Amino acid sequence: MNWGDFFAMNGYALYVWGSYGMALLALSIEITVVRRKGMAVLRRLRLARNTEDTVL
């Protein structure tokens, strides 16, 4: 078996590599969304803590 046969995958390469690409894209988007939401929550908590400290 050579590398050309491996990457061609008996004619199914587009489907297989496309599936890997879409899965990688979906995971990347998920990680980005979770990080942004986490940062937004932390920012909101800091803001709430700072406003609470000024009221007391």
DRENLOLUM-837774 format. One record per atom (N, C-alpha, C, O): residue in three letters; atom name; x, y, z. Coordinates in Angstrom, 3 decimals. Layout:
N
<r type="ala" atom="CA" X="X" Y="Y" Z="Z"/>
...
This chain:
56
<r type="met" atom="N" X="0.854" Y="-1.184" Z="0.000"/>
<r type="met" atom="CA" X="0.000" Y="0.000" Z="0.000"/>
<r type="met" atom="C" X="0.896" Y="1.242" Z="0.000"/>
<r type="met" atom="O" X="1.843" Y="1.338" Z="0.781"/>
<r type="asn" atom="N" X="0.588" Y="2.172" Z="-0.872"/>
<r type="asn" atom="CA" X="1.353" Y="3.416" Z="-0.912"/>
<r type="asn" atom="C" X="0.466" Y="4.572" Z="-0.446"/>
<r type="asn" atom="O" X="-0.736" Y="4.403" Z="-0.245"/>
<r type="trp" atom="N" X="1.069" Y="5.733" Z="-0.280"/>
<r type="trp" atom="CA" X="0.340" Y="6.896" Z="0.247"/>
<r type="trp" atom="C" X="-0.759" Y="7.362" Z="-0.699"/>
<r type="trp" atom="O" X="-1.800" Y="7.838" Z="-0.247"/>
<r type="gly" atom="N" X="-0.543" Y="7.232" Z="-2.003"/>
<r type="gly" atom="CA" X="-1.572" Y="7.637" Z="-2.963"/>
<r type="gly" atom="C" X="-2.845" Y="6.835" Z="-2.798"/>
<r type="gly" atom="O" X="-3.945" Y="7.386" Z="-2.835"/>
<r type="asp" atom="N" X="-2.693" Y="5.510" Z="-2.613"/>
<r type="asp" atom="CA" X="-3.860" Y="4.655" Z="-2.386"/>
<r type="asp" atom="C" X="-4.548" Y="4.996" Z="-1.060"/>
<r type="asp" atom="O" X="-5.775" Y="4.993" Z="-0.959"/>
<r type="phe" atom="N" X="-3.731" Y="5.286" Z="-0.057"/>
<r type="phe" atom="CA" X="-4.303" Y="5.638" Z="1.247"/>
<r type="phe" atom="C" X="-5.150" Y="6.896" Z="1.163"/>
<r type="phe" atom="O" X="-6.268" Y="6.926" Z="1.679"/>
<r type="phe" atom="N" X="-4.633" Y="7.934" Z="0.520"/>
<r type="phe" atom="CA" X="-5.374" Y="9.190" Z="0.443"/>
<r type="phe" atom="C" X="-6.529" Y="9.124" Z="-0.549"/>
<r type="phe" atom="O" X="-7.491" Y="9.877" Z="-0.402"/>
<r type="ala" atom="N" X="-6.469" Y="8.251" Z="-1.553"/>
<r type="ala" atom="CA" X="-7.568" Y="8.096" Z="-2.511"/>
<r type="ala" atom="C" X="-8.715" Y="7.286" Z="-1.904"/>
<r type="ala" atom="O" X="-9.876" Y="7.524" Z="-2.235"/>
<r type="met" atom="N" X="-8.409" Y="6.348" Z="-1.034"/>
<r type="met" atom="CA" X="-9.381" Y="5.522" Z="-0.316"/>
<r type="met" atom="C" X="-10.394" Y="4.860" Z="-1.244"/>
<r type="met" atom="O" X="-11.598" Y="4.886" Z="-0.989"/>
<r type="asn" atom="N" X="-9.899" Y="4.278" Z="-2.305"/>
<r type="asn" atom="CA" X="-10.727" Y="3.514" Z="-3.257"/>
<r type="asn" atom="C" X="-11.913" Y="4.316" Z="-3.784"/>
<r type="asn" atom="O" X="-12.993" Y="3.762" Z="-3.990"/>
<r type="gly" atom="N" X="-11.720" Y="5.606" Z="-4.003"/>
<r type="gly" atom="CA" X="-12.777" Y="6.433" Z="-4.565"/>
<r type="gly" atom="C" X="-13.657" Y="7.132" Z="-3.540"/>
<r type="gly" atom="O" X="-14.502" Y="7.948" Z="-3.908"/>
<r type="tyr" atom="N" X="-13.477" Y="6.831" Z="-2.286"/>
<r type="tyr" atom="CA" X="-14.296" Y="7.433" Z="-1.246"/>
<r type="tyr" atom="C" X="-13.578" Y="8.575" Z="-0.530"/>
<r type="tyr" atom="O" X="-14.045" Y="9.029" Z="0.515"/>
<r type="ala" atom="N" X="-12.482" Y="9.035" Z="-1.056"/>
<r type="ala" atom="CA" X="-11.660" Y="10.037" Z="-0.378"/>
<r type="ala" atom="C" X="-12.429" Y="11.329" Z="-0.116"/>
<r type="ala" atom="O" X="-12.331" Y="11.897" Z="0.971"/>
<r type="leu" atom="N" X="-13.186" Y="11.792" Z="-1.095"/>
<r type="leu" atom="CA" X="-13.917" Y="13.045" Z="-0.918"/>
<r type="leu" atom="C" X="-14.900" Y="12.939" Z="0.240"/>
<r type="leu" atom="O" X="-15.014" Y="13.861" Z="1.048"/>
<r type="tyr" atom="N" X="-15.604" Y="11.828" Z="0.322"/>
<r type="tyr" atom="CA" X="-16.561" Y="11.630" Z="1.413"/>
<r type="tyr" atom="C" X="-15.838" Y="11.527" Z="2.754"/>
<r type="tyr" atom="O" X="-16.224" Y="12.184" Z="3.721"/>
<r type="val" atom="N" X="-14.793" Y="10.704" Z="2.813"/>
<r type="val" atom="CA" X="-14.090" Y="10.472" Z="4.076"/>
<r type="val" atom="C" X="-13.391" Y="11.732" Z="4.556"/>
<r type="val" atom="O" X="-13.578" Y="12.138" Z="5.703"/>
<r type="trp" atom="N" X="-12.584" Y="12.362" Z="3.697"/>
<r type="trp" atom="CA" X="-11.847" Y="13.550" Z="4.118"/>
<r type="trp" atom="C" X="-12.789" Y="14.731" Z="4.333"/>
<r type="trp" atom="O" X="-12.538" Y="15.581" Z="5.188"/>
<r type="gly" atom="N" X="-13.865" Y="14.785" Z="3.562"/>
<r type="gly" atom="CA" X="-14.873" Y="15.825" Z="3.785"/>
<r type="gly" atom="C" X="-15.546" Y="15.668" Z="5.144"/>
<r type="gly" atom="O" X="-15.826" Y="16.654" Z="5.825"/>
<r type="ser" atom="N" X="-15.804" Y="14.415" Z="5.532"/>
<r type="ser" atom="CA" X="-16.402" Y="14.145" Z="6.841"/>
<r type="ser" atom="C" X="-15.460" Y="14.552" Z="7.961"/>
<r type="ser" atom="O" X="-15.884" Y="15.156" Z="8.947"/>
<r type="tyr" atom="N" X="-14.185" Y="14.221" Z="7.812"/>
<r type="tyr" atom="CA" X="-13.200" Y="14.645" Z="8.814"/>
<r type="tyr" atom="C" X="-13.129" Y="16.167" Z="8.879"/>
<r type="tyr" atom="O" X="-13.054" Y="16.742" Z="9.965"/>
<r type="gly" atom="N" X="-13.153" Y="16.811" Z="7.733"/>
<r type="gly" atom="CA" X="-13.094" Y="18.272" Z="7.701"/>
<r type="gly" atom="C" X="-14.299" Y="18.911" Z="8.364"/>
<r type="gly" atom="O" X="-14.150" Y="19.870" Z="9.120"/>
<r type="met" atom="N" X="-15.483" Y="18.398" Z="8.095"/>
<r type="met" atom="CA" X="-16.694" Y="18.950" Z="8.702"/>
<r type="met" atom="C" X="-16.709" Y="18.715" Z="10.216"/>
<r type="met" atom="O" X="-17.138" Y="19.582" Z="10.977"/>
<r type="ala" atom="N" X="-16.243" Y="17.550" Z="10.645"/>
<r type="ala" atom="CA" X="-16.178" Y="17.277" Z="12.088"/>
<r type="ala" atom="C" X="-15.194" Y="18.226" Z="12.764"/>
<r type="ala" atom="O" X="-15.477" Y="18.750" Z="13.842"/>
<r type="leu" atom="N" X="-14.053" Y="18.446" Z="12.142"/>
<r type="leu" atom="CA" X="-13.069" Y="19.375" Z="12.693"/>
<r type="leu" atom="C" X="-13.622" Y="20.794" Z="12.739"/>
<r type="leu" atom="O" X="-13.404" Y="21.516" Z="13.712"/>
<r type="leu" atom="N" X="-14.334" Y="21.195" Z="11.694"/>
<r type="leu" atom="CA" X="-14.954" Y="22.516" Z="11.666"/>
<r type="leu" atom="C" X="-15.994" Y="22.655" Z="12.779"/>
<r type="leu" atom="O" X="-16.033" Y="23.672" Z="13.472"/>
<r type="ala" atom="N" X="-16.832" Y="21.639" Z="12.947"/>
<r type="ala" atom="CA" X="-17.863" Y="21.688" Z="13.993"/>
<r type="ala" atom="C" X="-17.232" Y="21.757" Z="15.381"/>
<r type="ala" atom="O" X="-17.702" Y="22.510" Z="16.234"/>
<r type="leu" atom="N" X="-16.182" Y="20.984" Z="15.615"/>
<r type="leu" atom="CA" X="-15.516" Y="21.024" Z="16.920"/>
<r type="leu" atom="C" X="-14.852" Y="22.370" Z="17.154"/>
<r type="leu" atom="O" X="-14.872" Y="22.881" Z="18.274"/>
<r type="ser" atom="N" X="-14.272" Y="22.943" Z="16.130"/>
<r type="ser" atom="CA" X="-13.632" Y="24.253" Z="16.269"/>
<r type="ser" atom="C" X="-14.661" Y="25.324" Z="16.607"/>
<r type="ser" atom="O" X="-14.419" Y="26.174" Z="17.464"/>
<r type="ile" atom="N" X="-15.804" Y="25.284" Z="15.939"/>
<r type="ile" atom="CA" X="-16.867" Y="26.254" Z="16.215"/>
<r type="ile" atom="C" X="-17.382" Y="26.071" Z="17.637"/>
<r type="ile" atom="O" X="-17.605" Y="27.052" Z="18.347"/>
<r type="glu" atom="N" X="-17.572" Y="24.828" Z="18.056"/>
<r type="glu" atom="CA" X="-18.060" Y="24.544" Z="19.406"/>
<r type="glu" atom="C" X="-17.098" Y="25.075" Z="20.468"/>
<r type="glu" atom="O" X="-17.525" Y="25.695" Z="21.442"/>
<r type="ile" atom="N" X="-15.816" Y="24.835" Z="20.281"/>
<r type="ile" atom="CA" X="-14.814" Y="25.318" Z="21.234"/>
<r type="ile" atom="C" X="-14.827" Y="26.844" Z="21.299"/>
<r type="ile" atom="O" X="-14.756" Y="27.421" Z="22.384"/>
<r type="thr" atom="N" X="-14.917" Y="27.496" Z="20.140"/>
<r type="thr" atom="CA" X="-14.936" Y="28.955" Z="20.098"/>
<r type="thr" atom="C" X="-16.162" Y="29.515" Z="20.806"/>
<r type="thr" atom="O" X="-16.054" Y="30.470" Z="21.575"/>
<r type="val" atom="N" X="-17.321" Y="28.929" Z="20.553"/>
<r type="val" atom="CA" X="-18.558" Y="29.401" Z="21.171"/>
<r type="val" atom="C" X="-18.511" Y="29.224" Z="22.694"/>
<r type="val" atom="O" X="-18.902" Y="30.126" Z="23.435"/>
<r type="val" atom="N" X="-18.039" Y="28.077" Z="23.153"/>
<r type="val" atom="CA" X="-17.969" Y="27.818" Z="24.593"/>
<r type="val" atom="C" X="-16.998" Y="28.781" Z="25.262"/>
<r type="val" atom="O" X="-17.287" Y="29.295" Z="26.342"/>
<r type="arg" atom="N" X="-15.862" Y="29.031" Z="24.645"/>
<r type="arg" atom="CA" X="-14.899" Y="29.981" Z="25.221"/>
<r type="arg" atom="C" X="-15.488" Y="31.381" Z="25.319"/>
<r type="arg" atom="O" X="-15.351" Y="32.049" Z="26.344"/>
<r type="arg" atom="N" X="-16.146" Y="31.824" Z="24.246"/>
<r type="arg" atom="CA" X="-16.727" Y="33.172" Z="24.266"/>
<r type="arg" atom="C" X="-17.819" Y="33.299" Z="25.314"/>
<r type="arg" atom="O" X="-17.892" Y="34.306" Z="26.018"/>
<r type="lys" atom="N" X="-18.670" Y="32.281" Z="25.422"/>
<r type="lys" atom="CA" X="-19.724" Y="32.328" Z="26.431"/>
<r type="lys" atom="C" X="-19.135" Y="32.295" Z="27.836"/>
<r type="lys" atom="O" X="-19.634" Y="32.974" Z="28.733"/>
<r type="gly" atom="N" X="-18.081" Y="31.512" Z="28.033"/>
<r type="gly" atom="CA" X="-17.423" Y="31.464" Z="29.334"/>
<r type="gly" atom="C" X="-16.822" Y="32.801" Z="29.702"/>
<r type="gly" atom="O" X="-16.933" Y="33.246" Z="30.844"/>
<r type="met" atom="N" X="-16.185" Y="33.446" Z="28.736"/>
<r type="met" atom="CA" X="-15.613" Y="34.767" Z="28.995"/>
<r type="met" atom="C" X="-16.708" Y="35.780" Z="29.309"/>
<r type="met" atom="O" X="-16.528" Y="36.638" Z="30.173"/>
<r type="ala" atom="N" X="-17.841" Y="35.688" Z="28.615"/>
<r type="ala" atom="CA" X="-18.941" Y="36.609" Z="28.867"/>
<r type="ala" atom="C" X="-19.502" Y="36.407" Z="30.278"/>
<r type="ala" atom="O" X="-19.835" Y="37.379" Z="30.956"/>
<r type="val" atom="N" X="-19.606" Y="35.162" Z="30.718"/>
<r type="val" atom="CA" X="-20.096" Y="34.884" Z="32.073"/>
<r type="val" atom="C" X="-19.132" Y="35.446" Z="33.107"/>
<r type="val" atom="O" X="-19.555" Y="36.073" Z="34.078"/>
<r type="leu" atom="N" X="-17.836" Y="35.223" Z="32.902"/>
<r type="leu" atom="CA" X="-16.850" Y="35.757" Z="33.837"/>
<r type="leu" atom="C" X="-16.896" Y="37.277" Z="33.888"/>
<r type="leu" atom="O" X="-16.799" Y="37.873" Z="34.961"/>
<r type="arg" atom="N" X="-17.043" Y="37.900" Z="32.730"/>
<r type="arg" atom="CA" X="-17.131" Y="39.355" Z="32.668"/>
<r type="arg" atom="C" X="-18.352" Y="39.847" Z="33.433"/>
<r type="arg" atom="O" X="-18.271" Y="40.824" Z="34.177"/>
<r type="arg" atom="N" X="-19.489" Y="39.166" Z="33.248"/>
<r type="arg" atom="CA" X="-20.721" Y="39.538" Z="33.937"/>
<r type="arg" atom="C" X="-20.581" Y="39.366" Z="35.447"/>
<r type="arg" atom="O" X="-21.053" Y="40.202" Z="36.217"/>
<r type="leu" atom="N" X="-19.936" Y="38.290" Z="35.867"/>
<r type="leu" atom="CA" X="-19.731" Y="38.069" Z="37.300"/>
<r type="leu" atom="C" X="-18.809" Y="39.118" Z="37.903"/>
<r type="leu" atom="O" X="-19.056" Y="39.594" Z="39.011"/>
<r type="arg" atom="N" X="-17.747" Y="39.485" Z="37.187"/>
<r type="arg" atom="CA" X="-16.854" Y="40.543" Z="37.682"/>
<r type="arg" atom="C" X="-17.597" Y="41.863" Z="37.805"/>
<r type="arg" atom="O" X="-17.442" Y="42.590" Z="38.787"/>
<r type="leu" atom="N" X="-18.404" Y="42.163" Z="36.799"/>
<r type="leu" atom="CA" X="-19.173" Y="43.400" Z="36.826"/>
<r type="leu" atom="C" X="-20.147" Y="43.398" Z="38.000"/>
<r type="leu" atom="O" X="-20.285" Y="44.406" Z="38.694"/>
<r type="ala" atom="N" X="-20.815" Y="42.284" Z="38.223"/>
<r type="ala" atom="CA" X="-21.767" Y="42.185" Z="39.332"/>
<r type="ala" atom="C" X="-21.045" Y="42.311" Z="40.670"/>
<r type="ala" atom="O" X="-21.546" Y="42.959" Z="41.589"/>
<r type="arg" atom="N" X="-19.880" Y="41.699" Z="40.778"/>
<r type="arg" atom="CA" X="-19.124" Y="41.788" Z="42.021"/>
<r type="arg" atom="C" X="-18.645" Y="43.225" Z="42.258"/>
<r type="arg" atom="O" X="-18.693" Y="43.719" Z="43.385"/>
<r type="asn" atom="N" X="-18.188" Y="43.888" Z="41.204"/>
<r type="asn" atom="CA" X="-17.727" Y="45.264" Z="41.344"/>
<r type="asn" atom="C" X="-18.851" Y="46.228" Z="41.691"/>
<r type="asn" atom="O" X="-18.654" Y="47.147" Z="42.486"/>
<r type="thr" atom="N" X="-20.015" Y="46.032" Z="41.113"/>
<r type="thr" atom="CA" X="-21.142" Y="46.912" Z="41.441"/>
<r type="thr" atom="C" X="-21.647" Y="46.622" Z="42.855"/>
<r type="thr" atom="O" X="-22.100" Y="47.532" Z="43.550"/>
<r type="glu" atom="N" X="-21.573" Y="45.375" Z="43.279"/>
<r type="glu" atom="CA" X="-21.975" Y="45.031" Z="44.657"/>
<r type="glu" atom="C" X="-21.032" Y="45.659" Z="45.669"/>
<r type="glu" atom="O" X="-21.471" Y="46.135" Z="46.716"/>
<r type="asp" atom="N" X="-19.740" Y="45.665" Z="45.367"/>
<r type="asp" atom="CA" X="-18.754" Y="46.270" Z="46.280"/>
<r type="asp" atom="C" X="-18.972" Y="47.788" Z="46.402"/>
<r type="asp" atom="O" X="-18.774" Y="48.353" Z="47.478"/>
<r type="thr" atom="N" X="-19.373" Y="48.441" Z="45.322"/>
<r type="thr" atom="CA" X="-19.559" Y="49.888" Z="45.390"/>
<r type="thr" atom="C" X="-20.840" Y="50.264" Z="46.119"/>
<r type="thr" atom="O" X="-20.914" Y="51.336" Z="46.720"/>
<r type="val" atom="N" X="-21.856" Y="49.396" Z="46.077"/>
<r type="val" atom="CA" X="-23.122" Y="49.678" Z="46.755"/>
<r type="val" atom="C" X="-22.949" Y="49.563" Z="48.258"/>
<r type="val" atom="O" X="-23.508" Y="50.359" Z="49.012"/>
<r type="leu" atom="N" X="-22.181" Y="48.581" Z="48.700"/>
<r type="leu" atom="CA" X="-21.988" Y="48.398" Z="50.145"/>
<r type="leu" atom="C" X="-21.039" Y="49.438" Z="50.624"/>
<r type="leu" atom="O" X="-20.722" Y="49.484" Z="51.812"/>
